[in-house]
Amino acid sequence: MLDATKRYASLPSFYRLCGRLFAWLLPATVALFAAGLVWGLYLAPADYKQGEAYRIMFIHVPSAWMSLLVYMVMAAAGAVALVWRVKLAELIHIECAPVGASFTALTLATGMLWGKPMWGAFWVWDARLTSELILLFLYLGVIALYAAIPDRRKAARATAVLAIVGVVNIPVIHYSVIWWNTLHQGPTVTRLDAPAAHISILAPLLFMAVVFKLYFITVLLARLRGSIAEQCRAQQWFRDEAAGRA
């Protein structure tokens, strides 16, 4: 197991692995994403209170979950890069930032669209919304700091520290609806007794959550493959790889 981990942690091996996985992950992700959209936006029944407006939940909720998950992956990869100086961990750490920022921006945008008919306003300084906005700023901070430091290794270490410090915001986002009296609804799927959502709504929601995770893996592999190609284009193994594909 350790030998396999070391082997695939090398950039040439991981580059080839990305190519093999991406070849079947991309069509699977597209097909499942289309199926999830049809299930959630068309086949799932209308909500008895919100009517059709609730359907934005099938995009909003999975993207919100992913905004937190991707940040944890980014921070964990940053910690590995900071302690053990693993090059692949550095790349995973920095390539997670744009993807996580996209999920967070999508969460805020869909939340605003959902909030207008529910709350009568696109934005309120609610604890959940505000902490999610801070998460977006943390992602953008990592991206900006990495771009501002010319030395890529030093940049990865600096952004890793920022990401690790920012982890304190994750439990604030998750527990904000419990700790404070907010307009945002409380937990539904993760309630300890039983989910508040009916199975006809919960099933497509959980399906979309899985699809969003698959999408994240697919996009991350594509970004990592491109990043490795950019950094290693002058190395002999990459020239041989490129020549073999030609």
C-alpha positions in Angstrom: 0.0 0.0 0.0 2.8 2.4 0.9 4.7 1.5 -2.2 1.7 2.2 -4.4 1.1 5.5 -2.7 4.7 6.5 -3.3 4.5 5.4 -6.9 1.4 7.4 -7.7 2.6 10.4 -5.7 5.3 10.9 -8.3 4.2 13.4 -11.0 4.8 11.2 -14.0 2.8 8.3 -12.6 0.0 10.6 -11.4 -0.1 12.3 -14.8 -0.7 9.0 -16.5 -3.3 8.0 -13.9 -5.2 11.2 -14.4 -5.4 10.5 -18.1 -6.8 7.0 -17.6 -9.3 8.0 -15.0 -10.5 11.1 -16.8 -11.3 9.1 -19.9 -14.2 7.4 -18.2 -15.0 9.9 -15.4 -15.9 12.6 -17.9 -18.7 10.8 -19.7 -20.0 9.2 -16.5 -20.1 12.7 -14.8 -22.0 14.2 -17.8 -24.5 11.4 -17.9 -25.2 11.3 -14.2 -25.4 15.1 -14.0 -28.0 15.1 -16.7 -30.0 12.4 -15.0 -29.8 14.2 -11.7 -31.1 17.4 -13.2 -34.0 15.6 -14.8 -34.8 13.8 -11.5 -34.6 16.9 -9.3 -35.9 19.6 -11.6 -38.7 17.6 -13.4 -39.5 14.3 -11.8 -39.4 15.2 -8.1 -42.7 16.4 -6.7 -43.3 20.1 -5.9 -42.9 21.1 -2.3 -46.2 21.6 -0.4 -45.1 24.9 1.0 -42.6 26.4 -1.6 -44.1 24.9 -4.7 -41.7 24.8 -7.7 -39.3 27.4 -6.2 -37.6 24.8 -3.9 -36.1 23.0 -6.9 -33.1 25.3 -6.8 -32.2 23.2 -3.7 -30.9 20.4 -5.9 -28.1 22.7 -7.1 -27.8 25.0 -4.0 -27.4 22.3 -1.3 -24.9 20.0 -3.0 -22.8 23.0 -4.0 -22.9 24.3 -0.4 -21.7 20.9 0.8 -19.0 20.8 -1.8 -17.8 24.3 -0.8 -17.0 23.0 2.6 -15.6 19.6 1.5 -13.3 21.1 -1.1 -11.9 23.5 1.5 -11.1 20.7 3.8 -9.3 18.8 1.0 -7.4 22.0 0.1 -6.4 22.6 3.7 -5.4 18.9 4.2 -3.3 18.8 1.0 -1.7 22.1 2.1 -0.8 20.6 5.5 0.8 17.6 3.8 2.7 19.9 1.5 3.8 22.1 4.4 5.0 19.2 6.6 6.3 16.7 4.1 7.0 18.9 1.0 5.1 16.5 -1.3 5.0 18.2 -4.7 1.7 16.5 -5.7 0.1 17.7 -2.5 1.1 21.2 -3.3 -0.6 20.9 -6.7 -3.7 19.4 -5.2 -3.8 22.2 -2.6 -3.6 25.0 -5.1 -5.9 23.4 -7.8 -8.6 22.9 -5.2 -8.9 26.7 -4.7 -10.5 27.7 -8.0 -12.9 24.8 -7.9 -13.9 25.5 -4.3 -14.4 29.2 -5.1 -16.7 28.2 -8.0 -18.8 26.0 -5.7 -19.0 28.7 -3.1 -19.9 31.4 -5.6 -22.6 29.0 -7.0 -23.9 28.5 -3.4 -24.2 32.2 -2.8 -25.8 32.9 -6.2 -28.4 30.1 -5.9 -29.0 31.0 -2.3 -29.8 34.6 -3.3 -32.2 33.4 -6.0 -33.9 31.1 -3.5 -33.9 33.7 -0.7 -35.8 36.3 -2.8 -39.1 34.4 -2.8 -38.6 33.0 0.7 -37.3 36.0 2.6 -38.3 38.9 0.3 -34.7 39.9 -0.3 -31.7 38.5 -2.3 -29.3 39.1 0.6 -29.5 39.4 4.4 -26.5 39.5 6.8 -27.5 36.1 8.2 -24.8 34.1 10.1 -24.9 31.3 7.5 -24.7 33.6 4.5 -22.0 35.8 6.0 -19.8 32.9 7.0 -20.2 31.4 3.5 -19.2 34.7 2.0 -16.1 34.7 4.2 -15.3 31.2 2.8 -15.4 32.7 -0.7 -12.9 35.4 0.4 -10.6 32.7 1.9 -10.6 30.8 -1.5 -9.9 34.0 -3.4 -7.2 34.9 -0.8 -5.5 31.6 -1.5 -5.7 32.2 -5.3 -4.4 35.8 -5.0 -1.6 34.9 -2.6 -0.4 32.1 -4.8 -0.3 34.4 -7.9 1.5 37.1 -5.9 4.6 35.0 -5.0 6.8 34.1 -8.0 8.4 31.1 -6.3 5.8 28.3 -6.7 7.1 26.3 -3.7 7.1 29.3 -1.4 3.7 30.3 -2.7 2.3 26.8 -1.9 3.7 27.0 1.6 2.3 30.5 2.2 -1.2 29.6 0.9 -1.2 26.3 2.9 -0.8 28.4 6.1 -3.7 30.6 5.1 -5.9 27.6 4.2 -5.1 25.9 7.5 -5.9 29.0 9.5 -9.2 29.4 7.6 -10.4 25.9 8.6 -11.8 27.6 11.8 -14.6 29.0 9.5 -15.8 25.5 8.5 -17.6 24.6 11.8 -18.9 28.2 12.0 -20.7 27.7 8.7 -21.9 24.2 9.6 -23.2 25.1 13.1 -24.3 28.7 12.4 -28.0 27.8 12.2 -27.7 26.0 15.5 -25.6 28.5 17.4 -27.5 31.6 16.3 -31.1 32.5 15.5 -30.9 32.9 11.8 -33.3 33.2 8.8 -31.6 30.3 7.2 -33.4 27.0 7.8 -31.9 24.5 10.2 -30.5 21.1 9.4 -32.8 18.8 7.4 -30.8 16.0 5.9 -28.3 15.8 8.8 -30.8 15.8 11.7 -29.9 13.2 14.3 -33.5 11.8 14.6 -34.6 11.7 11.0 -34.2 13.8 7.8 -37.0 16.4 7.5 -37.2 16.0 3.7 -39.5 13.3 2.2 -37.7 10.4 0.5 -39.1 11.6 -2.9 -37.1 14.8 -2.4 -34.2 13.4 -0.3 -33.3 10.7 -2.9 -32.6 13.1 -5.8 -30.9 15.5 -3.5 -28.5 12.8 -2.2 -28.0 11.6 -5.8 -27.0 15.2 -6.8 -24.6 15.3 -3.9 -22.8 12.2 -5.2 -22.8 13.7 -8.7 -21.2 16.9 -7.5 -18.5 14.9 -5.7 -17.8 13.0 -9.0 -17.7 16.3 -10.8 -15.2 17.7 -8.4 -12.9 14.7 -8.8 -13.2 14.9 -12.6 -12.4 18.6 -12.7 -9.6 18.3 -10.2 -7.9 15.5 -12.2 -8.2 17.6 -15.4 -6.7 20.7 -13.6 -3.9 18.6 -12.0 -3.0 17.0 -15.4 -2.8 20.5 -16.9 -0.7 21.8 -14.0 1.7 18.9 -14.2 2.0 19.3 -17.9 2.8 23.0 -17.5 5.4 22.5 -14.8 7.1 19.4 -16.4 7.0 20.3 -20.1 10.8 20.7 -20.2 11.4 17.3 -18.6 12.4 14.3 -20.6 9.6 12.0 -19.3 7.0 14.5 -20.4 8.5 15.0 -23.9 8.5 11.2 -24.3 4.9 11.1 -23.1 3.9 13.7 -25.6 5.8 12.1 -28.4 4.1 8.8 -27.6 0.6 10.4 -28.0 1.5 12.1 -31.3 
